[in-house]
Amino acid sequence: MPALLLVLLVILVLFVLGFAVVKFLIWVAIILAIIWLIGFFVRGAEGARWYRW
């Protein structure tokens, strides 16, 4: 019985950590998309690329 509770606790901890990581990555993606849109509209009128790839 204690082994089962330990396994359930580990699963719960991993689920919570996974949810936190996904939420963090979503915020990072939103911030990067906003930066990309700002760069696109700032330099979009001239037709020049604001990045070097």
C-alpha distance matrix in Angstrom:
0.0 3.8 5.4 5.2 6.5 8.7 10.0 10.8 12.5 14.5 15.6 16.7 18.6 20.2 21.3 22.9 24.6 25.8 27.3 29.0 30.5 31.8 33.3 35.0 36.4 37.8 39.6 41.0 42.2 43.9 45.6 46.8 48.1 50.1 51.6 52.5 54.2 56.1 57.4 58.2 60.4 62.0 63.3 63.3 66.9 68.4 66.6 65.5 62.0 60.2 57.8 58.7 56.8
3.8 0.0 3.8 5.4 5.1 6.1 8.7 9.9 10.4 12.3 14.3 15.2 16.4 18.4 19.9 21.1 22.5 24.2 25.7 27.0 28.5 30.2 31.6 33.0 34.6 36.2 37.8 39.0 40.5 42.3 43.7 45.0 46.5 48.4 49.7 50.8 52.6 54.4 55.5 56.6 58.8 60.2 61.5 61.7 65.3 66.7 65.0 63.8 60.3 58.3 55.9 56.8 55.0
5.4 3.8 0.0 3.8 5.4 5.0 6.2 8.6 9.8 10.6 12.4 14.2 15.3 16.6 18.3 20.1 21.1 22.4 24.4 25.8 26.9 28.5 30.3 31.6 32.8 34.6 36.5 37.4 38.8 40.8 42.3 43.2 44.8 46.9 48.0 49.0 50.9 52.8 53.8 54.7 57.1 58.5 59.6 59.8 63.5 64.7 62.9 61.6 58.0 56.2 53.7 54.4 52.5
5.2 5.4 3.8 0.0 3.8 5.4 5.1 6.2 8.6 9.9 10.6 12.3 14.3 15.4 16.5 18.5 20.0 21.0 22.6 24.5 25.7 26.9 28.7 30.4 31.5 33.0 35.0 36.2 37.3 39.2 41.0 42.0 43.2 45.3 46.8 47.6 49.3 51.4 52.5 53.3 55.5 57.1 58.3 58.3 61.9 63.4 61.5 60.4 57.0 55.3 52.8 53.7 51.8
6.5 5.1 5.4 3.8 0.0 3.8 5.4 5.1 6.1 8.6 9.8 10.4 12.2 14.2 15.2 16.5 18.3 19.8 21.0 22.6 24.3 25.7 27.0 28.6 30.2 31.6 33.3 34.7 36.1 37.7 39.3 40.7 42.0 43.8 45.3 46.4 48.1 49.9 51.2 52.2 54.2 55.8 57.2 57.3 60.8 62.3 60.7 59.6 56.1 54.2 52.0 53.0 51.3
8.7 6.1 5.0 5.4 3.8 0.0 3.8 5.5 5.0 6.2 8.6 9.8 10.6 12.3 14.2 15.4 16.5 18.2 20.0 21.2 22.5 24.3 25.8 27.0 28.5 30.3 31.9 33.0 34.5 36.4 37.8 38.9 40.6 42.4 43.7 44.8 46.6 48.4 49.5 50.6 52.8 54.2 55.4 55.7 59.3 60.6 59.0 57.7 54.2 52.2 49.8 50.7 49.0
10.0 8.7 6.2 5.1 5.4 3.8 0.0 3.8 5.4 5.1 6.2 8.6 9.9 10.6 12.3 14.4 15.4 16.3 18.3 20.1 21.0 22.4 24.3 25.7 26.8 28.5 30.5 31.5 32.7 34.7 36.3 37.2 38.7 40.8 42.1 42.9 44.8 46.8 47.8 48.6 51.0 52.5 53.6 53.7 57.4 58.7 56.8 55.6 52.1 50.4 47.9 48.7 46.8
10.8 9.9 8.6 6.2 5.1 5.5 3.8 0.0 3.8 5.4 5.1 6.1 8.6 9.9 10.5 12.4 14.2 15.2 16.5 18.4 19.9 21.0 22.6 24.4 25.7 27.0 28.9 30.3 31.4 33.1 34.9 36.1 37.3 39.3 40.9 41.8 43.4 45.4 46.7 47.4 49.6 51.2 52.5 52.5 56.1 57.6 55.9 54.9 51.5 49.7 47.5 48.6 46.8
12.5 10.4 9.8 8.6 6.1 5.0 5.4 3.8 0.0 3.8 5.4 5.1 6.2 8.6 9.8 10.7 12.3 14.1 15.4 16.6 18.3 20.0 21.2 22.6 24.4 25.9 27.4 28.8 30.3 31.9 33.4 34.8 36.2 38.0 39.4 40.6 42.3 44.0 45.3 46.4 48.4 49.9 51.3 51.6 55.1 56.5 55.0 53.8 50.4 48.4 46.2 47.4 45.8
14.5 12.3 10.6 9.9 8.6 6.2 5.1 5.4 3.8 0.0 3.8 5.4 5.1 6.2 8.5 10.0 10.6 12.1 14.2 15.4 16.4 18.2 20.0 21.0 22.4 24.3 26.0 26.9 28.4 30.4 31.8 32.8 34.4 36.4 37.5 38.6 40.5 42.3 43.3 44.4 46.7 48.0 49.2 49.6 53.2 54.4 52.7 51.5 48.0 46.0 43.6 44.6 42.9
15.6 14.3 12.4 10.6 9.8 8.6 6.2 5.1 5.4 3.8 0.0 3.8 5.5 5.2 6.1 8.7 9.9 10.4 12.2 14.3 15.2 16.3 18.3 19.9 20.9 22.4 24.5 25.6 26.7 28.6 30.4 31.4 32.7 34.8 36.2 37.0 38.7 40.8 41.9 42.7 44.9 46.5 47.7 47.8 51.4 52.8 51.0 49.9 46.5 44.8 42.5 43.5 41.7
16.7 15.2 14.2 12.3 10.4 9.8 8.6 6.1 5.1 5.4 3.8 0.0 3.8 5.5 5.1 6.2 8.6 9.8 10.6 12.4 14.3 15.4 16.6 18.5 20.0 21.2 22.9 24.5 25.8 27.3 29.0 30.4 31.7 33.5 35.1 36.2 37.7 39.5 41.0 41.9 43.8 45.4 46.9 47.0 50.5 52.1 50.5 49.5 46.2 44.3 42.2 43.6 42.0
18.6 16.4 15.3 14.3 12.2 10.6 9.9 8.6 6.2 5.1 5.5 3.8 0.0 3.8 5.4 5.2 6.1 8.5 9.9 10.7 12.3 14.3 15.4 16.6 18.4 20.1 21.4 22.7 24.4 26.0 27.3 28.7 30.3 32.0 33.3 34.6 36.4 38.0 39.3 40.4 42.5 43.8 45.3 45.6 49.2 50.6 49.1 47.9 44.5 42.4 40.2 41.5 40.1
20.2 18.4 16.6 15.4 14.2 12.3 10.6 9.9 8.6 6.2 5.2 5.5 3.8 0.0 3.8 5.5 5.1 5.9 8.5 9.8 10.4 12.1 14.1 15.2 16.3 18.2 20.0 20.9 22.2 24.3 25.8 26.7 28.3 30.3 31.5 32.5 34.4 36.2 37.3 38.3 40.5 41.9 43.2 43.4 47.0 48.3 46.6 45.4 42.0 40.0 37.7 38.9 37.2
21.3 19.9 18.3 16.5 15.2 14.2 12.3 10.5 9.8 8.5 6.1 5.1 5.4 3.8 0.0 3.8 5.5 5.1 6.1 8.6 9.9 10.5 12.2 14.2 15.3 16.5 18.6 20.0 21.0 22.7 24.6 25.7 26.9 28.9 30.5 31.4 32.9 34.9 36.2 37.0 39.1 40.8 42.1 42.1 45.6 47.2 45.6 44.6 41.3 39.5 37.4 38.8 37.2
22.9 21.1 20.1 18.5 16.5 15.4 14.4 12.4 10.7 10.0 8.7 6.2 5.2 5.5 3.8 0.0 3.8 5.4 5.1 6.2 8.7 10.0 10.6 12.4 14.3 15.5 16.8 18.6 20.1 21.4 22.9 24.6 25.9 27.5 29.1 30.4 31.8 33.5 35.0 36.1 38.0 39.4 41.1 41.3 44.7 46.3 45.0 44.0 40.7 38.6 36.8 38.4 37.1
24.6 22.5 21.1 20.0 18.3 16.5 15.4 14.2 12.3 10.6 9.9 8.6 6.1 5.1 5.5 3.8 0.0 3.8 5.4 5.1 6.2 8.6 9.9 10.5 12.3 14.3 15.5 16.5 18.4 20.1 21.3 22.6 24.3 26.0 27.2 28.5 30.4 31.9 33.1 34.4 36.5 37.7 39.1 39.6 43.1 44.5 43.0 41.8 38.4 36.2 34.2 35.6 34.4
25.8 24.2 22.4 21.0 19.8 18.2 16.3 15.2 14.1 12.1 10.4 9.8 8.5 5.9 5.1 5.4 3.8 0.0 3.8 5.4 5.1 6.2 8.6 9.8 10.5 12.3 14.4 15.3 16.4 18.4 20.1 21.0 22.4 24.5 25.8 26.7 28.5 30.5 31.5 32.4 34.7 36.2 37.4 37.6 41.2 42.6 40.9 39.8 36.4 34.6 32.4 33.8 32.3
27.3 25.7 24.4 22.6 21.0 20.0 18.3 16.5 15.4 14.2 12.2 10.6 9.9 8.5 6.1 5.1 5.4 3.8 0.0 3.8 5.5 5.2 6.1 8.6 9.9 10.6 12.6 14.3 15.3 16.7 18.6 20.1 21.1 22.9 24.6 25.7 27.1 29.0 30.5 31.3 33.2 34.9 36.4 36.5 39.9 41.6 40.1 39.3 36.1 34.2 32.4 34.2 32.8
29.0 27.0 25.8 24.5 22.6 21.2 20.1 18.4 16.6 15.4 14.3 12.4 10.7 9.8 8.6 6.2 5.1 5.4 3.8 0.0 3.8 5.5 5.1 6.2 8.7 9.9 10.8 12.4 14.3 15.5 16.8 18.5 20.1 21.5 22.9 24.4 26.0 27.5 29.0 30.2 32.1 33.4 35.0 35.4 38.8 40.4 39.2 38.1 34.9 32.7 31.0 32.8 31.8
30.5 28.5 26.9 25.7 24.3 22.5 21.0 19.9 18.3 16.4 15.2 14.3 12.3 10.4 9.9 8.7 6.2 5.1 5.5 3.8 0.0 3.8 5.4 5.0 6.2 8.6 10.0 10.5 12.3 14.3 15.4 16.5 18.3 20.1 21.2 22.4 24.3 26.0 27.0 28.3 30.4 31.7 33.0 33.5 37.0 38.3 36.9 35.6 32.3 30.1 28.2 29.7 28.6
31.8 30.2 28.5 26.9 25.7 24.3 22.4 21.0 20.0 18.2 16.3 15.4 14.3 12.1 10.5 10.0 8.6 6.2 5.2 5.5 3.8 0.0 3.8 5.4 5.1 6.2 8.7 9.8 10.4 12.4 14.3 15.3 16.4 18.5 20.0 20.8 22.4 24.5 25.7 26.5 28.6 30.2 31.6 31.6 35.1 36.7 35.1 34.2 31.0 29.1 27.3 29.1 27.7
33.3 31.6 30.3 28.7 27.0 25.8 24.3 22.6 21.2 20.0 18.3 16.6 15.4 14.1 12.2 10.6 9.9 8.6 6.1 5.1 5.4 3.8 0.0 3.8 5.5 5.1 6.5 8.8 10.0 10.8 12.6 14.4 15.4 16.9 18.8 20.1 21.3 23.0 24.7 25.7 27.4 28.9 30.7 30.9 34.2 36.0 34.8 33.9 30.9 28.8 27.4 29.6 28.7
35.0 33.0 31.6 30.4 28.6 27.0 25.7 24.4 22.6 21.0 19.9 18.5 16.6 15.2 14.2 12.4 10.5 9.8 8.6 6.2 5.0 5.4 3.8 0.0 3.8 5.4 5.2 6.3 8.7 10.0 10.8 12.5 14.3 15.6 16.8 18.5 20.2 21.5 22.9 24.3 26.2 27.3 29.0 29.6 32.9 34.4 33.3 32.1 29.0 26.6 25.1 27.2 26.5
36.4 34.6 32.8 31.5 30.2 28.5 26.8 25.7 24.4 22.4 20.9 20.0 18.4 16.3 15.3 14.3 12.3 10.5 9.9 8.7 6.2 5.1 5.5 3.8 0.0 3.8 5.4 5.0 6.1 8.6 9.9 10.5 12.2 14.3 15.3 16.3 18.2 20.0 21.0 22.1 24.4 25.7 27.0 27.3 30.9 32.2 30.8 29.6 26.4 24.3 22.5 24.4 23.4
37.8 36.2 34.6 33.0 31.6 30.3 28.5 27.0 25.9 24.3 22.4 21.2 20.1 18.2 16.5 15.5 14.3 12.3 10.6 9.9 8.6 6.2 5.1 5.4 3.8 0.0 3.8 5.4 5.1 6.2 8.7 9.9 10.5 12.4 14.4 15.2 16.5 18.5 20.0 20.7 22.6 24.3 25.9 25.9 29.3 31.0 29.7 29.0 26.0 24.1 22.8 25.1 24.2
39.6 37.8 36.5 35.0 33.3 31.9 30.5 28.9 27.4 26.0 24.5 22.9 21.4 20.0 18.6 16.8 15.5 14.4 12.6 10.8 10.0 8.7 6.5 5.2 5.4 3.8 0.0 3.8 5.4 5.1 6.2 8.6 9.8 10.7 12.5 14.2 15.4 16.7 18.5 19.8 21.4 22.7 24.6 25.0 28.3 30.0 29.1 28.2 25.3 23.0 22.1 24.7 24.3
41.0 39.0 37.4 36.2 34.7 33.0 31.5 30.3 28.8 26.9 25.6 24.5 22.7 20.9 20.0 18.6 16.5 15.3 14.3 12.4 10.5 9.8 8.8 6.3 5.0 5.4 3.8 0.0 3.8 5.5 5.2 6.2 8.6 10.0 10.7 12.2 14.3 15.5 16.6 18.2 20.2 21.2 22.7 23.4 26.8 28.1 27.1 25.8 22.7 20.3 19.0 21.3 21.0
42.2 40.5 38.8 37.3 36.1 34.5 32.7 31.4 30.3 28.4 26.7 25.8 24.4 22.2 21.0 20.1 18.4 16.4 15.3 14.3 12.3 10.4 10.0 8.7 6.1 5.1 5.4 3.8 0.0 3.8 5.5 5.2 6.1 8.6 9.9 10.4 12.2 14.3 15.3 16.1 18.3 19.9 21.1 21.3 24.8 26.3 24.9 24.0 21.0 19.1 17.8 20.2 19.5
43.9 42.3 40.8 39.2 37.7 36.4 34.7 33.1 31.9 30.4 28.6 27.3 26.0 24.3 22.7 21.4 20.1 18.4 16.7 15.5 14.3 12.4 10.8 10.0 8.6 6.2 5.1 5.5 3.8 0.0 3.8 5.5 5.1 6.3 8.7 9.8 10.6 12.4 14.3 15.1 16.6 18.3 20.2 20.2 23.5 25.4 24.4 23.9 21.2 19.2 18.7 21.6 21.3
45.6 43.7 42.3 41.0 39.3 37.8 36.3 34.9 33.4 31.8 30.4 29.0 27.3 25.8 24.6 22.9 21.3 20.1 18.6 16.8 15.4 14.3 12.6 10.8 9.9 8.7 6.2 5.2 5.5 3.8 0.0 3.8 5.5 5.2 6.3 8.7 10.0 10.7 12.5 14.2 15.7 16.6 18.6 19.3 22.5 24.1 23.5 22.5 19.8 17.3 16.9 19.9 20.2
46.8 45.0 43.2 42.0 40.7 38.9 37.2 36.1 34.8 32.8 31.4 30.4 28.7 26.7 25.7 24.6 22.6 21.0 20.1 18.5 16.5 15.3 14.4 12.5 10.5 9.9 8.6 6.2 5.2 5.5 3.8 0.0 3.8 5.4 5.1 6.1 8.6 9.9 10.6 12.1 14.4 15.3 16.6 17.3 20.8 22.0 20.9 19.7 16.8 14.4 13.6 16.4 16.5
48.1 46.5 44.8 43.2 42.0 40.6 38.7 37.3 36.2 34.4 32.7 31.7 30.3 28.3 26.9 25.9 24.3 22.4 21.1 20.1 18.3 16.4 15.4 14.3 12.2 10.5 9.8 8.6 6.1 5.1 5.5 3.8 0.0 3.8 5.4 5.0 6.1 8.6 9.8 10.3 12.3 14.1 15.5 15.4 18.8 20.6 19.4 18.9 16.3 14.5 14.2 17.3 17.1
50.1 48.4 46.9 45.3 43.8 42.4 40.8 39.3 38.0 36.4 34.8 33.5 32.0 30.3 28.9 27.5 26.0 24.5 22.9 21.5 20.1 18.5 16.9 15.6 14.3 12.4 10.7 10.0 8.6 6.3 5.2 5.4 3.8 0.0 3.8 5.4 5.1 6.2 8.6 9.7 10.7 12.2 14.4 14.7 17.7 19.7 19.2 18.8 16.6 14.5 15.0 18.5 19.1
51.6 49.7 48.0 46.8 45.3 43.7 42.1 40.9 39.4 37.5 36.2 35.1 33.3 31.5 30.5 29.1 27.2 25.8 24.6 22.9 21.2 20.0 18.8 16.8 15.3 14.4 12.5 10.7 9.9 8.7 6.3 5.1 5.4 3.8 0.0 3.8 5.5 5.2 6.2 8.6 10.2 10.6 12.4 13.5 16.7 18.0 17.6 16.5 14.1 11.4 11.9 15.4 16.4
52.5 50.8 49.0 47.6 46.4 44.8 42.9 41.8 40.6 38.6 37.0 36.2 34.6 32.5 31.4 30.4 28.5 26.7 25.7 24.4 22.4 20.8 20.1 18.5 16.3 15.2 14.2 12.2 10.4 9.8 8.7 6.1 5.0 5.4 3.8 0.0 3.8 5.5 5.1 6.0 8.7 9.9 10.7 11.2 14.7 16.0 14.9 14.1 11.5 9.6 9.8 13.3 13.9
54.2 52.6 50.9 49.3 48.1 46.6 44.8 43.4 42.3 40.5 38.7 37.7 36.4 34.4 32.9 31.8 30.4 28.5 27.1 26.0 24.3 22.4 21.3 20.2 18.2 16.5 15.4 14.3 12.2 10.6 10.0 8.6 6.1 5.1 5.5 3.8 0.0 3.8 5.4 4.9 6.2 8.4 10.1 9.8 12.9 15.0 14.4 14.4 12.7 11.3 12.5 16.1 16.8
56.1 54.4 52.8 51.4 49.9 48.4 46.8 45.4 44.0 42.3 40.8 39.5 38.0 36.2 34.9 33.5 31.9 30.5 29.0 27.5 26.0 24.5 23.0 21.5 20.0 18.5 16.7 15.5 14.3 12.4 10.7 9.9 8.6 6.2 5.2 5.5 3.8 0.0 3.8 5.4 5.4 6.0 8.6 9.5 12.1 14.0 14.2 13.9 12.6 10.5 12.4 16.2 17.7
57.4 55.5 53.8 52.5 51.2 49.5 47.8 46.7 45.3 43.3 41.9 41.0 39.3 37.3 36.2 35.0 33.1 31.5 30.5 29.0 27.0 25.7 24.7 22.9 21.0 20.0 18.5 16.6 15.3 14.3 12.5 10.6 9.8 8.6 6.2 5.1 5.4 3.8 0.0 3.8 5.6 5.1 6.1 7.8 10.8 11.8 11.6 10.6 8.9 6.7 8.8 12.6 14.4
58.2 56.6 54.7 53.3 52.2 50.6 48.6 47.4 46.4 44.4 42.7 41.9 40.4 38.3 37.0 36.1 34.4 32.4 31.3 30.2 28.3 26.5 25.7 24.3 22.1 20.7 19.8 18.2 16.1 15.1 14.2 12.1 10.3 9.7 8.6 6.0 4.9 5.4 3.8 0.0 3.8 5.6 5.7 5.2 8.8 10.3 9.5 9.6 8.3 7.7 9.8 13.3 14.5
60.4 58.8 57.1 55.5 54.2 52.8 51.0 49.6 48.4 46.7 44.9 43.8 42.5 40.5 39.1 38.0 36.5 34.7 33.2 32.1 30.4 28.6 27.4 26.2 24.4 22.6 21.4 20.2 18.3 16.6 15.7 14.4 12.3 10.7 10.2 8.7 6.2 5.4 5.6 3.8 0.0 3.8 5.6 4.9 7.1 9.7 10.0 10.9 10.8 10.2 13.0 16.6 18.0
62.0 60.2 58.5 57.1 55.8 54.2 52.5 51.2 49.9 48.0 46.5 45.4 43.8 41.9 40.8 39.4 37.7 36.2 34.9 33.4 31.7 30.2 28.9 27.3 25.7 24.3 22.7 21.2 19.9 18.3 16.6 15.3 14.1 12.2 10.6 9.9 8.4 6.0 5.1 5.6 3.8 0.0 3.8 5.8 7.1 8.6 10.0 9.8 10.1 8.8 12.2 15.7 17.9
63.3 61.5 59.6 58.3 57.2 55.4 53.6 52.5 51.3 49.2 47.7 46.9 45.3 43.2 42.1 41.1 39.1 37.4 36.4 35.0 33.0 31.6 30.7 29.0 27.0 25.9 24.6 22.7 21.1 20.2 18.6 16.6 15.5 14.4 12.4 10.7 10.1 8.6 6.1 5.7 5.6 3.8 0.0 3.8 5.6 5.7 6.5 6.0 6.8 6.5 10.1 13.2 15.4
63.3 61.7 59.8 58.3 57.3 55.7 53.7 52.5 51.6 49.6 47.8 47.0 45.6 43.4 42.1 41.3 39.6 37.6 36.5 35.4 33.5 31.6 30.9 29.6 27.3 25.9 25.0 23.4 21.3 20.2 19.3 17.3 15.4 14.7 13.5 11.2 9.8 9.5 7.8 5.2 4.9 5.8 3.8 0.0 3.8 5.5 5.2 6.8 7.8 8.8 11.8 14.7 16.2
66.9 65.3 63.5 61.9 60.8 59.3 57.4 56.1 55.1 53.2 51.4 50.5 49.2 47.0 45.6 44.7 43.1 41.2 39.9 38.8 37.0 35.1 34.2 32.9 30.9 29.3 28.3 26.8 24.8 23.5 22.5 20.8 18.8 17.7 16.7 14.7 12.9 12.1 10.8 8.8 7.1 7.1 5.6 3.8 0.0 3.8 5.6 8.0 10.4 11.6 14.9 17.6 19.3
68.4 66.7 64.7 63.4 62.3 60.6 58.7 57.6 56.5 54.4 52.8 52.1 50.6 48.3 47.2 46.3 44.5 42.6 41.6 40.4 38.3 36.7 36.0 34.4 32.2 31.0 30.0 28.1 26.3 25.4 24.1 22.0 20.6 19.7 18.0 16.0 15.0 14.0 11.8 10.3 9.7 8.6 5.7 5.5 3.8 0.0 3.8 5.4 8.7 10.3 13.6 15.7 17.8
66.6 65.0 62.9 61.5 60.7 59.0 56.8 55.9 55.0 52.7 51.0 50.5 49.1 46.6 45.6 45.0 43.0 40.9 40.1 39.2 36.9 35.1 34.8 33.3 30.8 29.7 29.1 27.1 24.9 24.4 23.5 20.9 19.4 19.2 17.6 14.9 14.4 14.2 11.6 9.5 10.0 10.0 6.5 5.2 5.6 3.8 0.0 3.8 6.6 9.4 12.0 13.8 15.2
65.5 63.8 61.6 60.4 59.6 57.7 55.6 54.9 53.8 51.5 49.9 49.5 47.9 45.4 44.6 44.0 41.8 39.8 39.3 38.1 35.6 34.2 33.9 32.1 29.6 29.0 28.2 25.8 24.0 23.9 22.5 19.7 18.9 18.8 16.5 14.1 14.4 13.9 10.6 9.6 10.9 9.8 6.0 6.8 8.0 5.4 3.8 0.0 3.8 6.4 9.0 10.5 12.6
62.0 60.3 58.0 57.0 56.1 54.2 52.1 51.5 50.4 48.0 46.5 46.2 44.5 42.0 41.3 40.7 38.4 36.4 36.1 34.9 32.3 31.0 30.9 29.0 26.4 26.0 25.3 22.7 21.0 21.2 19.8 16.8 16.3 16.6 14.1 11.5 12.7 12.6 8.9 8.3 10.8 10.1 6.8 7.8 10.4 8.7 6.6 3.8 0.0 3.8 5.5 7.3 9.2
60.2 58.3 56.2 55.3 54.2 52.2 50.4 49.7 48.4 46.0 44.8 44.3 42.4 40.0 39.5 38.6 36.2 34.6 34.2 32.7 30.1 29.1 28.8 26.6 24.3 24.1 23.0 20.3 19.1 19.2 17.3 14.4 14.5 14.5 11.4 9.6 11.3 10.5 6.7 7.7 10.2 8.8 6.5 8.8 11.6 10.3 9.4 6.4 3.8 0.0 3.8 6.9 9.6
57.8 55.9 53.7 52.8 52.0 49.8 47.9 47.5 46.2 43.6 42.5 42.2 40.2 37.7 37.4 36.8 34.2 32.4 32.4 31.0 28.2 27.3 27.4 25.1 22.5 22.8 22.1 19.0 17.8 18.7 16.9 13.6 14.2 15.0 11.9 9.8 12.5 12.4 8.8 9.8 13.0 12.2 10.1 11.8 14.9 13.6 12.0 9.0 5.5 3.8 0.0 3.8 6.2
58.7 56.8 54.4 53.7 53.0 50.7 48.7 48.6 47.4 44.6 43.5 43.6 41.5 38.9 38.8 38.4 35.6 33.8 34.2 32.8 29.7 29.1 29.6 27.2 24.4 25.1 24.7 21.3 20.2 21.6 19.9 16.4 17.3 18.5 15.4 13.3 16.1 16.2 12.6 13.3 16.6 15.7 13.2 14.7 17.6 15.7 13.8 10.5 7.3 6.9 3.8 0.0 3.8
56.8 55.0 52.5 51.8 51.3 49.0 46.8 46.8 45.8 42.9 41.7 42.0 40.1 37.2 37.2 37.1 34.4 32.3 32.8 31.8 28.6 27.7 28.7 26.5 23.4 24.2 24.3 21.0 19.5 21.3 20.2 16.5 17.1 19.1 16.4 13.9 16.8 17.7 14.4 14.5 18.0 17.9 15.4 16.2 19.3 17.8 15.2 12.6 9.2 9.6 6.2 3.8 0.0
